């Protein structure tokens, strides 16, 4: 039996690349299909501005002529320069339980990196931190979130057998919000507002279209997250893409900003109603009727859980209780919506400040994700 790996170079192969997980995970109850249109835009050099600072290629593996796996190879020149390393990333990595297949795919990524002078291979990672990151190594029984990919438990065994080691882990939590806003949050929020002259700000779709508020928010995201693992500071074209997508689609009552007296944004929180069950209903496809299931879950009939997409505070305001202002506002809306719990985004295992910010709320660690690393042979 033989394995062949080919580079994606036409529309037919690109479609195979996008749709492969729908077949691979069809018997996994916890798998949530990605929104295929979003994946297509992310991977298309004509639509994703990240290709201006990234080199990338997509590969498909075939076992005896049958599609058996996929992977994307990415060299993020901007991140490599910022972090002073020579790394090639692998992402969108999925494969059948066959060591020859996983090995062949990763060797293709290694070769791609080696041709460009890279000395290390690591992943799963995407073009930027707004793409899915990390391989699930614990918590397979939990339904996956919209922002992060699921995978089979055997992936971990393959990585270790192929000589890959842990580089970093992320943890995901369920945060149960209870029936009322904790008094402590309300008290702290009031004190912080008065002490530092801060105030809550809500934004509208019109403001996003007509003003620079979206760009101010992403400037703060760049500043707040810049010291985190392998973060890529987003250039303007990437910010254009994300402002248009996130702030254009989200229900803005679930977006909370905190401003100082000069109207500078110093803190923010962004959550959204979960659309995971809607994505399962439409199998990741927006048409013909997937759009209805997704909009229904986002705006009209909420699921019991929400996803915590982003939260951050300007460095000089950190550890001063600014996040309490965000929590109080968001919890008002979440309680109105009848939500039971939120699912955190992937939080770095070493980021103790983030992990300790939930105070008296009931918190349950449910998933662990890992980035694997190895020297390029």
C-alpha positions in Angstrom: 0.0 0.0 0.0 1.4 3.4 -0.9 0.9 7.0 0.1 1.2 9.9 -2.3 1.1 13.6 -1.4 0.1 16.2 -3.9 0.0 20.0 -3.7 -3.4 21.7 -4.1 -3.2 23.6 -7.4 -6.8 23.6 -8.8 -10.4 24.2 -7.8 -11.2 20.5 -7.6 -8.3 19.8 -5.2 -9.2 22.9 -3.1 -12.7 21.7 -2.7 -11.4 18.3 -1.6 -9.2 20.0 0.9 -12.1 22.0 2.4 -14.6 19.1 2.5 -12.3 16.3 3.8 -13.2 16.9 7.5 -16.9 16.4 6.8 -16.1 12.8 5.8 -13.3 12.1 8.4 -15.5 13.2 11.3 -18.9 12.2 10.2 -19.1 9.6 13.0 -17.8 11.9 15.8 -20.7 13.4 17.8 -18.6 16.2 19.3 -17.3 17.5 15.9 -18.6 20.8 14.7 -18.0 21.5 11.0 -16.2 24.8 10.3 -18.0 27.4 8.2 -16.7 26.2 4.8 -17.0 29.6 3.2 -14.9 31.2 5.9 -12.2 28.5 5.6 -12.2 29.0 1.8 -11.7 32.8 2.2 -8.9 32.2 4.7 -7.0 29.8 2.5 -7.5 31.7 -0.8 -4.5 33.9 -1.6 -6.8 36.3 -3.5 -9.0 36.9 -0.5 -6.7 36.7 2.6 -4.3 39.7 3.1 -2.1 37.4 5.3 -0.6 36.1 2.1 1.2 39.4 1.8 3.5 38.3 4.7 3.0 34.6 4.6 4.1 31.9 2.2 1.7 28.9 2.1 0.8 25.7 0.4 -1.9 23.1 0.8 -1.3 19.4 0.4 -3.5 16.3 0.1 -2.5 12.7 0.9 -3.9 9.7 -0.9 -3.7 6.1 0.3 -4.1 3.7 -2.5 -5.8 6.4 -4.5 -8.3 7.3 -1.8 -8.2 10.7 0.0 -6.6 10.1 3.4 -5.4 13.5 4.8 -4.7 17.2 4.3 -2.4 19.8 5.7 -1.4 23.5 5.1 2.2 24.6 5.3 2.7 28.3 6.3 5.7 30.4 6.8 4.7 33.6 8.6 7.5 36.0 7.9 6.1 38.7 10.1 5.9 36.5 13.2 9.3 34.9 12.4 10.9 38.4 12.3 9.1 39.6 15.5 10.0 36.5 17.5 13.5 35.9 16.0 13.0 32.4 14.8 12.8 30.4 11.6 9.6 28.3 11.9 7.3 26.7 9.4 3.8 26.1 10.7 1.4 23.3 9.9 -2.4 23.9 10.1 -5.7 22.4 8.8 -4.1 19.1 9.6 -6.4 16.1 9.4 -5.7 12.5 8.6 -7.0 8.9 8.9 -5.4 6.7 11.6 -2.4 5.7 9.5 1.1 6.7 10.5 2.3 6.6 6.9 -0.3 9.3 6.0 0.5 11.7 8.9 4.2 11.2 8.4 4.0 12.0 4.7 1.9 15.1 5.2 4.3 16.5 7.8 7.3 15.7 5.7 5.7 17.8 2.9 5.5 20.7 5.4 9.1 20.2 6.4 10.2 20.2 2.8 8.3 23.5 2.2 10.0 25.0 5.2 13.4 23.7 4.4 13.3 25.2 1.0 12.7 28.6 2.7 15.5 28.2 5.3 13.3 27.2 8.2 14.8 25.2 11.0 11.7 24.3 13.1 8.3 22.9 12.3 5.4 23.5 14.7 1.6 23.5 14.9 -1.3 23.3 14.5 -1.2 27.0 13.8 -2.8 29.3 11.2 -1.8 32.4 9.4 -2.6 34.6 12.4 -4.0 34.1 15.9 -7.5 34.6 14.6 -7.2 31.2 12.9 -7.7 27.9 14.7 -4.8 26.9 16.9 -3.7 23.9 18.8 -4.4 20.1 18.7 -7.0 18.8 21.0 -5.4 16.4 23.5 -8.0 16.3 26.3 -11.8 16.9 26.4 -12.8 14.9 23.3 -16.3 14.4 24.7 -17.2 18.1 24.7 -18.8 19.7 21.6 -16.2 21.8 19.8 -16.5 25.5 19.5 -16.9 27.6 16.4 -13.5 29.2 16.7 -11.4 26.0 17.2 -11.2 22.7 15.4 -11.9 19.2 16.9 -9.8 16.2 16.1 -9.6 12.4 16.8 -7.8 11.2 20.0 -5.3 9.3 17.9 -3.7 12.5 16.6 -1.7 12.9 19.8 -0.2 9.4 19.4 0.8 10.1 15.9 2.6 13.3 16.9 4.6 11.6 19.7 5.5 8.6 17.5 6.8 11.0 14.8 9.2 12.7 17.3 7.1 15.9 18.1 7.1 17.3 21.6 4.9 19.8 23.4 5.8 23.5 22.8 2.8 25.1 24.6 -0.7 24.1 25.8 -3.9 26.1 25.9 -6.8 25.4 28.2 -10.5 25.9 27.6 -13.1 26.5 30.3 -16.8 26.5 30.9 -17.9 29.5 32.9 -21.3 29.1 34.5 -22.9 32.6 35.0 -25.6 31.7 37.5 -28.8 33.7 37.9 -27.5 37.1 39.0 -24.5 39.3 38.5 -22.1 38.8 41.5 -22.2 41.8 43.9 -18.4 41.9 43.9 -18.4 42.6 40.1 -20.9 45.4 40.5 -19.0 47.0 43.5 -15.6 46.8 41.8 -16.9 48.1 38.5 -18.4 51.2 40.2 -15.2 51.9 42.2 -13.0 51.5 39.1 -15.2 53.8 37.0 -15.0 56.5 39.6 -11.3 56.1 40.5 -10.0 56.2 36.9 -12.7 58.2 35.1 -13.7 55.3 33.0 -17.1 54.6 31.4 -18.8 51.9 29.4 -19.3 52.4 25.7 -21.7 50.4 23.4 -21.3 50.8 19.6 -23.7 50.5 16.7 -23.4 49.1 13.2 -23.5 52.6 11.9 -20.6 53.6 14.0 -18.6 50.6 12.8 -19.3 51.6 9.2 -18.8 55.4 9.6 -16.1 55.8 12.3 -12.8 54.4 13.2 -14.0 52.6 16.4 -13.3 49.2 14.9 -9.8 50.1 14.1 -9.2 51.5 17.6 -10.5 48.2 19.0 -8.0 46.2 16.9 -5.2 48.6 17.8 -5.8 47.7 21.4 -6.0 44.0 20.5 -2.6 44.3 18.9 -1.2 46.1 22.0 -2.9 43.8 24.5 -1.9 40.5 22.9 1.5 41.4 21.4 3.4 39.6 24.2 1.4 36.3 23.9 2.8 33.2 22.3 3.8 33.7 18.6 1.3 36.6 18.2 1.3 38.3 14.8 0.6 42.1 15.1 -2.1 42.7 12.5 -1.4 45.1 9.7 -4.1 47.4 8.4 -5.4 45.1 5.6 -5.9 42.3 8.1 -7.7 44.6 10.4 -9.9 45.7 7.5 -10.8 42.0 7.0 -11.6 41.3 10.7 -13.5 44.6 11.3 -15.7 43.8 8.3 -16.2 40.2 9.4 -16.5 40.3 13.1 -18.1 43.7 13.8 -20.2 43.4 10.6 -21.8 40.1 11.7 -21.8 40.1 15.5 -24.8 41.3 17.5 -23.1 44.4 19.0 -25.1 44.2 22.3 -22.6 41.5 23.1 -19.6 43.8 22.5 -18.5 46.0 25.5 -15.9 48.7 25.4 -14.4 50.7 28.2 -13.2 54.3 27.5 -11.2 56.8 29.5 -12.2 60.5 29.8 -10.4 61.2 26.4 -12.4 58.5 24.7 -9.5 56.1 24.3 -10.5 52.5 24.5 -8.8 50.8 27.5 -10.7 47.6 27.7 -13.0 45.4 25.7 -15.0 42.2 25.8 -16.6 40.3 22.8 -18.9 37.3 23.2 -21.3 35.7 20.8 -24.2 33.2 21.1 -22.9 29.8 20.2 -23.7 28.6 16.7 -22.2 25.2 17.0 -25.5 23.3 16.8 -26.5 25.4 13.8 -23.2 24.6 12.1 -23.9 20.9 12.7 -27.4 21.2 11.2 -26.1 22.8 8.0 -22.9 20.8 7.9 -20.8 23.9 7.7 -22.5 25.1 4.5 -24.1 28.6 4.3 -26.4 27.7 1.4 -29.1 26.9 0.6 -30.5 27.1 4.2 -27.5 27.2 6.5 -27.6 31.0 6.8 -31.1 30.7 8.4 -29.9 28.3 11.1 -26.8 30.4 11.9 -28.7 33.8 12.0 -31.4 32.2 14.1 -28.8 31.0 16.7 -27.1 34.4 16.7 -30.1 36.7 17.0 -33.4 34.9 17.6 -33.3 31.6 19.4 -30.1 31.2 21.5 -28.5 28.0 22.5 -27.7 27.6 26.2 -24.1 28.6 25.8 -22.1 31.5 24.4 -18.5 31.8 23.2 -16.1 34.2 24.7 -14.2 35.4 21.7 -12.0 38.3 23.0 -11.3 40.1 26.2 -8.4 42.5 26.9 -7.3 45.5 28.9 -4.7 48.1 28.0 -1.4 47.1 29.8 -1.3 50.1 32.1 -4.9 49.4 33.3 -4.4 45.7 33.9 -5.0 44.3 37.4 -7.0 47.3 38.3 -10.5 45.8 37.9 -11.3 47.2 34.5 -12.6 43.8 33.3 -15.4 44.0 36.0 -17.0 46.9 34.0 -17.0 44.6 30.9 -18.3 41.6 32.9 -21.2 43.5 34.4 -22.4 44.8 31.1 -22.1 41.5 29.2 -23.7 39.5 32.0 -26.7 41.8 31.9 -27.2 40.9 28.3 -26.4 37.2 28.8 -28.8 36.8 31.7 -31.6 38.5 29.6 -30.8 35.9 26.8 -31.2 33.0 29.2 -27.7 31.7 28.7 -26.4 29.1 31.2 -22.6 29.0 30.5 -19.9 30.4 28.4 -17.0 28.7 26.7 -13.7 30.5 26.9 -11.4 30.8 23.9 -8.1 28.9 24.2 -6.2 30.4 27.1 -2.4 29.9 27.5 -1.7 27.4 30.3 0.9 29.9 31.6 -1.5 32.9 31.6 -2.5 32.8 35.2 -4.0 36.2 35.2 -6.6 35.2 32.6 -7.3 31.9 34.4 -7.9 33.7 37.8 -10.2 36.5 36.6 -13.5 34.6 36.9 -13.7 35.3 40.6 -16.6 33.5 42.3 -18.2 32.1 39.2 -18.2 28.3 38.8 -15.5 27.4 36.3 -14.8 24.0 34.8 -11.7 23.1 32.8 -12.9 21.0 29.9 -10.4 20.9 27.1 -6.6 21.1 26.5 -5.0 22.0 23.2 -1.3 21.6 22.3 1.1 23.0 19.8 3.8 20.4 18.8 7.3 21.3 17.7 10.3 19.5 16.1 13.5 20.4 14.4 13.3 20.3 10.6 15.3 17.3 9.4 
